[in-house]
Amino acid sequence: MASRSAHLNVMIRAADKAARALRRDYGEVANLQVSRKGPADFVSAADLKAEKVLRQELSTARPDYAFLMEESGASGESQAERRWIVDPLDGTTNFLHGLPHFAISIALEERGELIAGVVFDPIKNELFCAERGQGAYLNDRRIRVSARSKPEEALIATGIPFLGHGDHPAFAAELEVISAQVAGVRRWGTASLDLAYVAAGRFDGYWERDLSSWDIAAGIVLVREAGGHISEIGGKSIRHDSPSILASNDSLHTVLNRLLRSAGPKSD
């Protein structure tokens, strides 16, 4: 790829250091699965440990930047021009069950605009990164969204509401209309990687509701820089705190948006 900015180098170094601890902790999950106590407390500790590493690395390199982090929330100067938006372990449930599909997600926001994103899968050693105006990359190889234009050939990702979260009937209606028109729907449980896979052309589209900023901020940058179309469901401009997200290539975006809107009153 083209030479990385200093910001992106800081983000990659931080992700790499946090990933080392996550890999070690992930190796212990199988043993904890059969213990009487179970792995829940351990996973919480792994999450917090990774977040601590990321905070230390990022704040050491850029002490004046604010933070929005999954575990510790917002911190730093409220008027800071730049802010890190961080998920230290996206896909915690996968991690908990020993499924090798989770990621570290770091985005950089400048004056309210997302300007850089890193999504790192520590098990597959896949580093997705992007900067505004510089394109998107996977391990130094330029990536772009898929060119598929026919829904019947498209593989679409989503997130399913789980216990105590989301509107299950509304999702069922959306799933019904989408799955009837596409080649397949996948639910892998890690929003940052779903968006990274759209950017890399592995998924042709992705939709989900009720996510948090740290789930999608880095992925938004990736999809944009990979030539994709990303918005809220309904077409409004996306923000990292938007209530819904729809990402795809230009050809499929209109079709997917129309289908989701047709699913019922819960569509925006």
Secondary structure, DSSP 8 states (H G I E B T S, - for coil): -----HHHHHHHHHHHHHHHHHHHHHHHHHHHHTSSS-SHHHHHHHHHHHHHHHHHHHHHH-TT-EEEETTTEEES-TT-SEEEEEEEEE-HHHHHTT-S--EEEEEEEETTEEEEEEEEETTTTEEEEEETTTEEEETTEEE-------GGG-EEEE----TTSS-HHHHHHHHHHHHTTSSEEE--S-HHHHHHHHHTTSSSEEEEES--HHHHHHHHHHHHHTT-EEE-TTS-B--TT-SEEEEE-HHHHHHHHHHHHTT-TT--
